[in-house]
Amino acid sequence: MQVPELMALALASGLASGLNVYASVAILGLIQHAGWVALPAPMDAMSHPWVISVALILYLIEFVADKIPYFDSVWDAVHTFIRIPIGALLAGGMSSQFPGHWQVIMAMAGGFLAFQAHGTKASLRLAANASPEPFSNWALSIAEDVLVAVLLWFAVKHPYITLYLVLVLTVASFFLLRLIFRTLAKLWRKVFPIAGKQGPAPA
């Protein structure tokens, strides 16, 4: 694989892991197993049937957990310690053909993208849980899974477009997080109103 393809796959893997780490591992393993792409040597193990099978089983568990209001937020909190390290690991592994210092840089970039994607996902779910209907959780879950598949497919077929998509999604995530935090802050103030300052009581 050429340098642009490796960079696109590394960054896309990091970002996708922040959304759904098990789907990311399963898809990368399947595309290598099918011969659509030859991953760098350290990542060969991802195409092993056991790795793919375990990733698919965990994906099915997350597929259900992701659609249960409030439980999905607990699931996201636990996966803070899973998605981000694996995102960094995947990005670093995809960059194994680069010089050592670039592998470290790509691993840090993958971890950052996983962190930002995970934070946006978790914040969106927290905001969706404020709604009484469950359909928003289902829609977000399905949209995230589709985005993971599309992003990794583009990384294999169209690396330059993927690099642009990663940049756009990263910037959009930043502004989306700001909007979510402002919305949640307004909701918090409505639920727990803060009494305005009152002057001294008259004598």
Secondary structure, DSSP 4 states (H G I P E B T S, - for coil): --HHHHHHHHHHHHHHHHH-HHHHHHHHHHHHHTTS----GGGGGGGSHHHHHHHHHHHHHHHHHTTSTTHHHHHHHHTHHHHHHHHHHHHHHHTTTS-HHHHHHHHHHHHHHHHHHHHHHHHHHHHHTTSS-SHHHHHHHHHHHHHHHHHHHHHHH-HHHHHHHHHHHHHHHHHHHHHHHHHHHHHHHHHSPPPPP-PPPP-
